[in-house]
């Protein structure tokens, strides 16, 4: 089962994910896509909490406003976000503020717009 929950800000997304992982849910991935002039950050977690289908996936999203060039990194609070955030940086140019190593992973430099 997939449930989409749109968070108000990137900071709210980070906090919601941190809380989910702290209660025992598992981080399952993170992606970014250009939409409506901004960039949507989507993160996925397994559903292990009360009232949720065991083994399902929940999707939490936030839409960064047009012109946004950074967001609060998830890696400092969720280690498993490390590689995902590096790929997002390579693909979109977004800087995850607070990421410990944002060197290019799949691209030789900042993507062309």
C-alpha positions in Angstrom: 0.0 0.0 0.0 1.3 3.4 -0.9 0.2 6.6 0.9 1.3 10.0 -0.4 1.7 12.6 2.3 2.8 16.1 1.2 4.9 17.9 3.8 4.9 21.6 4.0 8.6 22.1 3.7 11.9 20.2 3.2 12.5 20.6 7.0 9.1 19.1 7.7 9.9 16.2 5.4 13.2 15.6 7.1 11.6 15.6 10.6 8.7 13.3 9.5 11.3 10.8 8.1 13.5 11.1 11.1 10.5 10.3 13.4 9.4 7.4 11.2 12.9 5.8 11.3 13.2 6.4 15.0 10.0 4.4 15.6 11.2 1.5 13.6 10.2 2.1 10.0 12.9 1.6 7.4 14.1 4.2 4.9 13.5 2.8 1.4 14.8 5.5 -1.0 14.7 9.1 -2.0 14.2 10.7 -5.4 13.8 14.1 -7.0 11.8 15.3 -10.1 11.2 18.7 -11.7 7.5 19.6 -11.4 5.4 22.8 -11.6 8.5 24.9 -11.9 10.0 23.5 -8.7 11.6 20.2 -7.7 9.6 17.5 -5.8 11.6 15.6 -3.2 10.0 12.1 -2.6 11.2 9.8 0.1 9.9 6.3 0.8 9.7 4.4 4.1 8.3 1.0 5.0 5.0 1.0 7.0 5.6 -0.7 10.3 3.7 1.5 12.7 0.3 1.2 14.3 -2.6 1.4 11.9 -0.5 0.9 8.8 -0.1 -2.2 6.6 2.9 -4.1 7.7 5.4 -4.2 4.8 3.8 -1.5 2.8 5.5 1.6 1.5 4.6 5.2 2.4 5.7 8.1 0.2 6.3 11.5 1.7 6.9 14.5 -0.5 7.6 18.1 -0.6 7.7 20.6 -3.5 10.6 22.9 -3.3 9.7 26.3 -4.7 11.1 27.5 -8.1 14.6 28.8 -7.7 15.4 26.7 -4.6 18.9 25.5 -4.7 19.2 23.6 -1.4 17.3 21.7 1.3 18.3 20.4 4.8 20.2 17.1 4.2 18.6 13.9 5.4 22.0 12.1 5.8 22.9 13.6 9.2 19.7 12.0 10.6 19.2 9.0 8.3 22.5 7.4 7.2 20.9 5.5 4.4 20.1 8.7 2.5 23.8 9.3 1.8 24.0 7.9 -1.8 20.5 9.1 -2.7 21.3 12.7 -1.9 24.6 12.5 -3.9 22.6 11.3 -6.9 20.0 14.0 -6.4 22.7 16.6 -6.3 24.3 15.2 -9.5 20.9 15.2 -11.3 19.4 18.4 -10.2 22.1 20.6 -8.7 20.3 20.8 -5.4 22.6 21.0 -2.5 21.7 19.0 0.6 22.9 21.4 3.3 24.8 19.5 6.0 25.7 16.4 3.8 29.1 15.1 4.9 30.4 14.5 1.3 28.6 15.9 -1.6 31.3 15.1 -4.2 29.9 14.0 -7.6 28.8 10.4 -7.8 27.4 9.9 -11.3 28.2 13.1 -13.1 31.5 14.9 -13.5 30.1 18.2 -12.4 26.9 20.3 -11.9 24.2 19.4 -14.4 23.4 21.7 -17.3 20.0 23.4 -17.1 
